[in-house]
Amino acid sequence: MRNFAALLCLLLAGCATGPFSQLETVTPTIPPPQLAALQKHTQSPDSLTNANHLIAVSDVTVPLVPIHADKTNRFRVPVVLATVNGKTGVPVLLDSGSNRPFVGASLAQSLGIPLIAGQKSFTGSGIGGTVENYPGVVPALRIGTLQLENLITIIGPDSQSLAITRSFWGHRQTMIAGLNTFRRLSYLTIDHQRGTATFGIEKSYRPREGAKFVTSLPLRWSGDLPVVDIVLEGNRKFSCVLDTGGDYGLLLPRPVARLLGYWKPGAGKTDASHGVAGAALVAAYEVSEAQLGGAALRRIPGRTTLTGPEPVDSQVLLGNVVLRAYRVTFDFRQNVVWLEQ
């Protein structure tokens, strides 16, 4: 599942006769006929000694796919087109909130992505319940001249794949690629203003000449997710996961939202947030200010999930509603995140 930590992995609580029982759903699984078709074409684990092999000879810059967010930004989340097993035009979401590659079962079938033989399914928690996934492998994925071979991935139900991207991509399935896929590179830049993604191969990253604003933050990794420090309401510092694939502003855990006065039990308006296995209740509000390195953020749309366990070990998450206002660079060599305008 997405993150397989950061897709708001929430297990919906409550009894079937409660007022919100309509939010509960059956655990999504890959239908037996579809699973049987996938199991006809498997790859032996013995052949994966060269798993996640990356081939690159020079920096690669490719265009982002326009997905309109508003009148001022054409790139809601960073999606590029890739070639998978010789099939061109496959959309791939560059999702820093995912710690594993992911692909839906139908797309896996159409692209010839096999399951790994002899491996059992595993269960991940999701909004409304649990989701059943299987380990698979992408034989070849190419973005520009960047080539990935034997990329270990997760194959899940189509409903899981669509829940990740339906809000901005309709019913077209998209592959998910987390930053862990590219950490052997020097850097990855997502330039929302120019509509490009650059995969840096060897040279260390340098901010763009002539940029009006540049700031950097120390970058650390938690479960293969990129984490920085964020300061909320003037002086309270929290660990924050950067989520380029999340179409939201700030996601605050319940203790943080309560501490800062944005939410308290039994008060305020609630809504439903839909995800891979159903839906969960959320509280929505506005975060008045935040500091991200030298970037001062104002009036950020925020939300808190009210049911189930907290996502990502109760860390704050910052989504692409904020990040797409910047040229964002994940500098793997120096463990730094750069924000430029």
N, C-alpha and C positions, 0 to 999 in steps of 0.2 A: 504494500500500500504506500501511498505517497507519504513519504518521510520514513521511510516507511516509518517514520516518526512524525513528520510534520504536517500530515494532511489532517490535522485536528483529529487525532485518533481517539475518539471518545466512545465509551460504552454507555449507551443510554440507560439511565436508571429509572425505576418506577414500576409499579404493578400494572397489570393489563387493564384494571378497572379504573385507573386514575384518569384525571382530566386530560392528560397528554398521551394516553395510550395509543392514540391514532398515529403518533410519530414512530412507533416501533415497527420494525419490518423483519422479514425473514432473512436469515443469513445468506448473502449472495454467494453463489458457487458457479463454477463453469458447468453448463449443462452436460449431462453424460455423453450425448452424441458428439458434442464439440470436443470434450475431453478425450474421447476415444479417438477422434481424428488426430488430435495433437499427439497422442501417445503412439500413433503409428509411425511417427517420424521423431525419433529421439537421438540424442548424441551421448556417447559413452563418456563418463567422467574421466576415463583414462586419456581421452583425446584433448583434455583441457589443461594440459601441463603448461601451455602458453596462453593462459586465459588473460583477458583484458590487455592484450598486446596493442601498443600504440605506435603508429608509424607517422612521422612528420618530418619534413625537410626544411620548411620555412614557415614564417607566420602566415596565418590564414584569416582573411576577413570575408565574411559573408553577410548578405542582407538579412535583416529581420523581416518576418512576415507581418504586414500591417494588420493589426487587430485593434480597432479604434477604442480608446478609453474615453475620450472627451474631445472637445473642439481643438485643444492645444496639443494633444498627444496621440499619435497614430499607433503606438505600440503598447498595448495594455499589459502584455506579458511577453517575455522574449522567446519567440518561436523561430527556428530556422528550418530550412528544408535540407534533407539528407538523402543519400542513396543507401538503401539497405538491401543487401544481397542482390545488387544489380537493379533494384526497382527505385526509380527516381521520384523526387517530389514528396518524400515522407516527412510530415511535420514532426519536429522534435522540440519539446519544451525544455529550455535551459533553466532548470529548477533547483536553486540553491537550498530549497527547503526539503529536498528529497535526498536521502542518503544511499539510494540504490536505483538503478535504471528500472523502468517499469513499462510493460506493454499489455494491452488488452488482448483477450484470447482470439477474437476475430482478426485483429490486425496481425497478431503473431502468425495465424494460419496463412493469411494472404501474403505475408512477407517471407514465409518459410523459416520461421524462428522455432527451433525444436525445443522440447522439454529435455532436461538432463535425465538420462535413463537411471532408473532405480531409486530416484529421489521421491520421498513422500511429500504430500502437500503440507503446508503450515498455515496456521491461522493468525491473522492480525486483527486487532480491534479497530472498529470504525464507527462513524456516527450511526447510531441505531442498532449496533450489534457487532458481529464479527464477519470477516471476509476470508475466504479460502484462496490461497495463492500457491503457485508451483514455481520451482526454479527452472530457468531456461537459459539459452545462450544465443546471442546474436552473432552469426558467423562473420559478418562483415558490415560495418557501418562507416560511411564516408561523408564528411562535411568539408566541402571544398577539396583540398588535397590532404586533409587530415583523415587518417584511416585507423579504425579500431577493429580488432579481430578477436573473436571468441569472447565477446563482452557478456559477462554473467549478468543476467537480468531476472526480473520477476514477471511471471505471466499470471494475470488475474481475470476475473469476470469482466465482461464488457461494461456492465453497470458501474463497476469500480472505475474503469478508465474514463467513462463519460462523466461520472460525478466530478472527476478532477478538472475537466476542461469544458464541460457543457456551457458554463456561464459566458465563455468568451469564444468558443469554437463550434458551437452547435453540436450536431451529432457525429461530427467527424472525429475519429479516434486519433490520438496523438501519442507518440512515444515520449517518455519522460527520461531526462538525463540529469542526474545530480552532479554537483561539483566534484564528487569523489572520482567520477569518470575521467576528469581532466587534470587531476592534481599533479600528474607527472610533467605537465607543461610548466612554463614559466609564469604565465598569467592568463586570465580570461577577462576580456573587457566587453561589457554590454553597454552600448552607446545608444540610449533611447532617443537622443536628439537627432543623431545622424541616421539612425535606423540600421545599425550594424552590430555584429559580434565579431571580436577578434580573438583568435587563439594564438597566444604568444609562445614560440617554441624555445628560443634560447636566450635572447637578450632580456635583461632585467627591464621592468616597466619604468617608464618615465612619463610624468603628467604631460598633457598636451600643451604645447606652447600657445600662449595667448588666451588660456582659459581665464575667465573672470573670477572663478572661485575654485579653490582646491583644498581639500582636507584629507587627512589619512587617519586610520584607526588601527591599532594592533588587532590582529586576527588570530583566533585560536579555534580549535576544532573539538567538538563534543559529539561523539557518535557519528563522525564524518559529516557533521553539519557546521557551517561557518558561524562563529559566535564573536560578537563584539560587546563593548559596554555601551549602554545608553543611559542618559540621565533624564529622569522625569520630574517635572514640577520643581525644577531649580536645583535640587541637591540630592536626590535619591538615585543611586546608581544600581542598575540591574544588568544581568547577562541577557543578551538579546540575540536570537537567531535571525539572520537575514534570509528572507524568503522571496526570491525573485519570481517564483511561480504562484505566489499567493495574491489574489486580487482583493486585497484589503489593506487597511492602514496599520493599526496596532492591534495585536491580540494580547490581552493581559490576563494572566491567571487570576483566579478568584481572590487569593490573598492579596495580590498586588492591587487589583482594582478596588478592593475594600479598603486597603491601607491608604490609598490616594483619594478615596471618597467618590469614586466613579460608580460604585455599585455597593449595595448591601442587601442581604437576604430579605426577600419579600417586598422589596421596593423597586419602583421603576418599571418601565415597559420592557416586555420580553418579546422575542420573535423566534422563528425557527431557522436553523442553519442546516442545509441539506448536504449530505456527504455520501460516502461510499456504501453505507449500509442502512441508510434511513435519514433521520434528522435528530437534532438536539436543540434544546432551548438556548438562546443567547440573549444577553443584555447589550444594547448598543448605546453609545455615548460619544462625546467628543473630548479628546485629550488636548488640553489647552496649550501645552508646550513640552518639547523634548529637545535634548541636545545629543547629536551624533557626531563625535569629534568636534570640528569647528562649524558644523552645520546646525543652525537653529531651526527647528521644525515648529510649526504653529498649526493649531486647530486640526489635529489629525483624527480622522474617524477611527474610533476604537470599539472593541467588543470583547465580551467575556462569555465563555461557554458556561452554562449553569448546570449541566448534567454530565455525569460520567467523570472519569479521571482527567486530570489536566494534561494537555499535550506537551510533549518534549520536556518532561521532567520539570514542569511548572516554570519554564523560562518564558520571558517575553518574546514575542515574534513580531518582526517588522516586515510588512508586505510590500508589494510592488506599487501600490497606490502612492507610497512615498518614494521608493527607490527609482521609479521611472522618471522622476524629475531630475535625475542625475546621470552622468556617465559613470557607471559603477565598474571598478576593476578589482578582481580578486587576485592579488599578487601572491602566488603560491610559494615563490622563492623566498620572499622577505616576510611572509605571513603578515600582510598588510591589506586593508581595504582602502581604496582610493575613491573619493567622491568628487566629481568635477562638474562645473556648469560653464 
